[in-house]
Amino acid sequence: MASTCYQTQSLVNIAKQKKRFLMEAVWSRFSPIYLALEKAVQAGEFGEVKHVDVTFGTPIAMIEKNRKKELGGSSILTIGIYALQFAQFIFKDEPVKVTAVGNLNELGVDVTETVVLEYQGGRRAALNVDSTVKLWNKATVVGTKGRITLEDPFHFPEVMIRVDGTVEKIPLHTSNIPFKFMNSAGLVYQTLEVAKCIRKGLFESPRMPHKESLVLAKLEDTVRRQIGVHFDADDEKYP
């Protein structure tokens, strides 16, 4: 394990020792559309899932905190996590093989990645992440009976195109307060999950458990390593 995974494991250890609730803030997992997609997968609506395709690109590479290693700059850590978590949300298993290529800026920070995740049974996810340009920002799940697509922004969508072509739209929580980022009102669903778990006395969320965060951290480390990104923090030890 490299830094991201060590850090994640350290946080999990501390939370367990202190008996405190801990959850990675992957708000996508609590989207009403994600819940509808999960039901469609479980019901076999599009057969056996074989392929996942995700693109996520937004021009944020020149923002200072995204340019520098000492500030945690990294395309895969900043936005790529949403593509990785989507593949894991669908396939559940840890990939048997990870292949990644990408580009770095002049400071050695990754700004683009193309990642192929291979799973048991010939299942595969193809992920394109880019912090220099805006991409399609959709996610498609392909099965033996058809496909389902989450429209832009796939990481917290309002619209899903079902196998038969019908459009399902689930309006998000509304707010009179303006938001900087698209569909940020959806953060309320994550907040409700945390409150529910704490009321139940849980120390992790069943929808975003610690073991899932550890797998994602391992994948992030693997991608960074393959494209040649190394942080000073990768060499540090954590309790």
N, C-alpha and C positions, 0 to 999 in steps of 0.2 A: 504493500500500500504506500502511496505517496501522500503528500500533505493534505489534500482535500479529504481523503478517506480517514487519515489519522485524526484530523480535527473533528470530523463527524463522529467517529467512534469515541473520542474523548468527551464530547458533549453528551453523548448517550450514556456513557459511564457515569458522568457527574450527575445527570438527571436521575438515574437509577439510585445512586448513592444517597442523593438528597430527597428522593421521592417527590420529584417535581415533574410536571407535565412538560413535554418537549415535542415539538412538531416542526418539520421543515415547512416553510411557507409556500408550498406549491398550491396556490389558490385554484389552479385549473381543476384539481381533483374534486372540487365541490361545486363545479358549474352544473346547472340544471341540464344543459345539453350533454355534458359528459355522463351524467347519470342515465339519460335517455339512450346514449350510445352504448353504455355498458349493458343495459337491458336488451338492446338489439343484438349484441354479440352473444349474450347468454341464451337468447331465444333462438339463435341460429338463423337470424333474419337474412344474412348473406353467406350462409354456409360456413365452411372451415376457413378461418382467417389465414391468408397466405402472405400478404404484403401490406406494409405501411409506408406511406410516402408523406414527408413533412418538409415544408420550406418555411423558414422564418428569417426575414431580413428587415433591418431598420437602420437608417444611417446615424449611428451613435458613436462610431469609432473615434471621432475627433473630440468628443467630450473628455475632459482631462482625466476623470476617474476611470475611464475606459481605455485610456492610452498607456497608463503606467502600471508596471508590475507592483510597485510599492503601494498602489491604491487598489490593488486587486483587479486590475483591468484584464479582461478576457472575454472573448466572444462566447466561448462555450460555457463559461460560468455565468455570464450575464443574461444571455438569451437562449443559448444552446440547451440549457437545462430544460426548457419547455419542450423542445423537440425530443430530447432523450426521455423525459418522463412520459411523453405521449406514447412512445414505442413500448415502454415498460407497462403503461396502463393497459395497453391492448394485449401484449404477449405474456405478461406476468413473469415468465422465466428470465433468468440471467442469460445474456447472449453467450454463445459458445465461441464466437469470434468477433472481434472489433477491428475494422479497418478505417483509418482516418487520414485525410490529406487536408492541407490548409495553407493559409498565408499569414505571415507575421508582419507587424509594423516595424518601424526602425528601432523600436525599443524592445523588440522581442516578444511583443504581446500578440496573441492570435486575434485576427480580425475576420477570418472566414474559415469554415470547415465543411467538408463533405464527409459524412460518416455512414458507413454501412454496418449494420448490426445483423449478425446471422444467428438464428435460433435453431433448436432441434427441429427436425422434420422439414427442413428446407424453407422455413419461414424467414422473412427478411424485412428489415426496415432501412429505408434510404432517407437520410436527413441532410438537408442543405441549410446551413446557417451563415448569415452574412451581416456584419455590423457596418458595412460601407454603403449598402443600397437597400431599397425596399424590395422585397420579394413578394411572391404570391400570398404567402402567409396563410396557407390552407393545409389541412391534414386529411388524407384519404386512406381509408381502410378497405382493402380489397379481399374478398372471399371467393369461394367457389361458386357462389350464387349471385355475385354482384358487388357493388361498392357503396360506401357511405362517405360523404365529404363534410367536414366541418369548415364552414366559410371563415374568411378573415374577420376578426382575429381568432385563429384556431385555439390559441391558448386560453381564451375565455370568450367563446362564441355565443351568438344569439340564434344562429341559423345552421341547420343541418339538412343536407340533401340526402334523402333516403334511397334505397335500392331501386324503387319504382319511379324515382324522379320527383316524388312529392317533396315539397319544402316544409320543413317543420321549424317554426320560430317560437322560441320561448323568451319573452321579454324579461329583462333583468330587473332586479331591485332598482327602484328609482330614487333620486335624491335631488333636492333643490340646490345642493352645493355643487359648483362646477368642478370637474376633474381634469387633470392635465393629460392623463393617458386614457385611451379608448377603453370603455367598459369597466373602468375602475370601481364603479358601484358594485361590481360583482365580488369585491373583497368582503362584503358583508356575509356571504355564505361561508367563507373560511372562518370568520369571526364567530358565527353561530356554531360551527363545528367545535371550535376550541371551547366555547362556553358549555356546550353539551357534554364534552368529554370530562371537563373539570367537575361539573355537577355530578357525574357518574363516578368520580373518583379514579378515572383512568389517567395513566401517565403517558399514553401515546394514542394517536387516532387510528382506528381500524382502517380508515381510508388512506392515510398517509403514515404508515408505521415506520419505526426506526429502521427496520431491516430494508425497507424500500429506499430510504435515504442513503443507507450505506452502499447499496448497489449503484445508485445514481452517482455517488461520490467516486466510487471505483471507476465507473465509466468516464466521468469527467477527467480523472487522472490519466486514464489510458489514452484518451483523445489528446490531451495536452502532451503527453510523453511522445506519442507517435508523430506529432507535428513539430516537436522541438521546443516546447514552452516549459521553462523551469523557473520557479520562484525561489527566493531565498528561504521562504517558509517551508519549502519542501524538505529542507535539510534539518528542520527543527524537530524536537521530540515533544510529545504531548502526554499529559498524565492519563 
